[in-house]
Amino acid sequence: MDKRTRVLAAMNGEKVDHVPVGFWFHFGGDEAIGEACVNAHLKYYRETDLDFVKIMCDGYFPFPLPLIRKAEDWNRVKPLEADDPFITEQVDRAKAIVKEIGSERCVFYNVFAPFSSLRFGAGAVGLSEEQVMEHVRSNPNAVMRALDAIAQSNALLAEKLITGAGCDGVYYCVQSGEPNRFKPEEYRKIVRPSDLYVLEHANRFSENNIMHMCGWSGEPNQIKLWQDYPVKVVNWAVFVENMTLEQGRKFFGGRTCLGGYETHWDGRIQQGIIYHGTKEELQEYTRELILNHGKLGLMLGGDCTIDAKIDWERLRWIVEAARSL
């Protein structure tokens, strides 16, 4: 099998020659934007021989917001037009990468759920996480209107990434499921509709979409909130959520599972065998993941992004081990 065939088969729970492998990280400095970002992605994927590409949206985390100072200001957030640089520049990035490498590998682009885009945008205009949640509590209708506007924008971005740039699908990142942020009924009322708006729109243009349930805070999410989201592949923080790949396969109804490696990096501490294991330990761990889960419906990757400073040789060890079975 070539890499594209292997990944699509894995996503559909079909027989594969080898379990596909993919890892990704945030590009910084000059490599976060423009042509340098495109070249950095291409160099990384070509030199690691990973089976699929996940393009990072570095430089475009914050949604472009008007000045927000009080809760009522969220009513001023409007959907972006198709020619807004926030959309066109990301589509151009993806299109350039797909042009160079898309015939070899499936390509997915990171799209955040609207509440995450709102949080990042709020930070860019000087609001703290605490202030955002105060606004949610004091004027949920205004925040929900903003989420509707952002959802329309992120849905349009997902559409253009698939139909315009040629991505095979999106890597859809949901967050904010920590128990201390929302009660389940609050999340389902305030956040879920915008989550599903973007995801269901992306599904109109590609059936090959991946959901990442981000354990960025290190605190377990109320992962049941996302159990029924309509995606083909699920990726969660197996160590944060204390849910193995085998357990997750059952929890998510037999859908293809992506993950298996602890990749936590908070700028100070690297956790997980991917950083500290010897070649023999890392390859044995990889083979055990495959043997425990089985080769059907499995894609190997990280709980989240890996440390950008990791030695790429360590990733090649994982690829080598996966292709030995």
FENGI-V845492 format. One line per field, one symbol per residue. ss: DSSP state (~ for helix, > for strand, _ for the rest). phi: phi as a letter, one per 20 degrees, with the letter a starting at -180 (. if undefined). psi: psi as a letter, one per 40 degrees, with the letter a starting at -180 (. if undefined). A space follows every 50 residues. Layout:
ss = ???
phi = ???
psi = ???
This chain:
ss = __~~~~~~~~~________>>_______~~~~_~~~~~~~~~~~~~~~__ _>>>>_______________~~~~~~________~~~~~~~~~~~~~~~~ ~____>>>>>>>_~~~~~~~~~~~____~~~~~~~~~~_~~~~~~~~~~~ ~~~~~~~~~~~~~_____>>>>>>___>_____~~~~~~~_~~~~~~~~~ ~~~~~____>>>>_______>_~~~~______>>>>________~~~~~~ ~____>>>>>>___>____>__~~~~__~~~~~~~~~~~~~~~____>>> >>_________~~~~~~~~~~~___
phi = .efffffffffemefcfbffcbcbbeecmfeecmfffgffffffffeemf ebddeeegncffffdffdccgffffefdfeffefggefffffgfffffge cffecfcccfcefgffgfffffffdneegffgfffgfebfffffffffff ffffffggfffeeeenffrddeedbmeffeecfgffffeedggfgfgfff fgffdbedddddefdgendgeeffgdgdfececdccefefelcfffffgf gemnffddqodfcgbdnccecoffedffgfffffgfffgfffenffmcce aegafeffefffgfffffggffeed
psi = iidddddddddefihidihihhiiihhibdeeiadddddddddddddefi dihhhifhefdhhhiihhdiddddeehiiiidehdddddddddddddddd edediihihhhiidddddddddddeeiiddddddddddgddddddddddd dddddddddddddddeidaighhiafeidediiddddddddddddddddd ddddehegihhhghfdeehiigeddedehgidhhhigdddefhidddddd dffeihhhaehhehheedhhiidddeiidddddddddddddddiehfhhh aidaiiheeihdddddddddddee.
